[in-house]
Amino acid sequence: MWQTAESADNSTVLDLLTQLSDHLSMIRSWELGGHSGEPNDNGDPWDGVLITDFATWDDLEAYSTDPFHEKIVQQLLPMVRSRAVVDFVREGEQN
C-alpha cells in the first residue's frame, strides 16, 4: 500500500507499477488498484495497493532483488510519502 506524495500523481505510480507484471515472470498472480471514493470518518485513505503472489519464498526473493524491480522502486520512492509491505504465507500453503 502507498500514499502518494503531494508532488506526485497517483496515475504515474500506477503506471510504473504496471510495468513490473510485464517484466517479472516469477509473479504467480497480480492485483493492482488505486483508491476510489472520497476520504471520510475512517481517516486518510491509502492511494493504492499492489498484491503479488509467488509460488515460493525464493520467487519472492528473486522479485525483490531483480534489477528491473529495483529500478522501478528507485523511481517510485520520491513519489510516495508512506508505504507498507506485508509478506506472509497463506494458511494451508507452504513455501
C-alpha positions in Angstrom: 0.0 0.0 0.0 1.1 3.5 -0.5 0.1 7.1 -0.1 1.2 9.4 -2.9 3.4 12.4 -2.2 1.7 15.7 -2.8 4.2 16.5 -5.5 3.4 13.3 -7.4 0.4 12.0 -9.4 -1.0 8.6 -8.4 -1.6 7.6 -12.0 2.1 7.8 -12.6 2.7 5.5 -9.6 0.2 3.0 -11.0 1.7 3.2 -14.5 5.2 2.4 -13.1 3.9 -0.5 -11.0 2.1 -1.9 -14.0 5.5 -2.4 -15.7 6.5 -4.9 -13.1 4.0 -7.6 -14.2 5.1 -7.3 -17.8 8.8 -7.9 -17.0 9.0 -10.2 -14.0 7.9 -13.8 -14.7 8.3 -15.0 -11.1 5.0 -13.3 -10.2 2.3 -16.0 -9.9 -0.6 -13.6 -9.7 -1.1 -9.9 -9.5 -3.6 -7.3 -8.4 -3.1 -3.5 -8.6 -5.6 -0.8 -7.8 -6.0 2.8 -6.8 -8.3 4.1 -4.1 -11.8 5.0 -5.1 -14.1 7.4 -3.3 -13.6 10.4 -1.0 -12.0 10.4 2.4 -14.4 10.0 5.3 -14.5 9.5 9.0 -12.4 6.4 8.6 -9.3 8.5 8.2 -6.8 9.4 5.4 -7.0 6.6 2.9 -4.1 4.9 1.2 -3.9 5.8 -2.5 -3.4 2.3 -3.8 -2.4 -1.3 -3.2 -0.3 -3.9 -5.1 -0.9 -7.5 -4.2 1.5 -10.0 -5.7 1.6 -13.8 -5.2 4.6 -16.1 -5.5 4.9 -19.8 -5.6 7.9 -19.8 -3.2 9.9 -17.6 -0.9 12.7 -17.9 -3.4 10.5 -16.4 -6.1 9.7 -13.5 -3.7 13.4 -13.0 -3.0 14.1 -13.1 -6.8 11.4 -10.5 -7.3 12.7 -8.3 -4.5 16.3 -8.3 -5.8 15.6 -8.2 -9.5 17.4 -5.2 -11.2 14.3 -4.2 -13.0 12.2 -4.2 -9.8 14.9 -2.2 -8.0 14.9 0.3 -10.8 11.2 0.8 -10.6 11.4 1.1 -6.8 14.0 3.8 -7.0 11.7 5.8 -9.4 8.8 5.3 -7.0 10.4 6.2 -3.7 10.3 10.0 -4.3 6.6 9.7 -5.4 5.3 8.2 -2.2 5.0 9.7 1.3 4.2 6.4 3.1 4.2 2.8 2.1 3.5 -0.5 3.8 4.7 -4.0 2.9 3.4 -7.3 4.3 4.9 -10.7 3.3 3.0 -13.8 4.6 2.2 -17.4 3.8 -1.4 -18.2 3.2 -2.9 -20.8 5.6 -2.6 -24.2 4.1 0.3 -23.3 1.8 4.0 -23.9 2.4 6.7 -22.0 0.7 
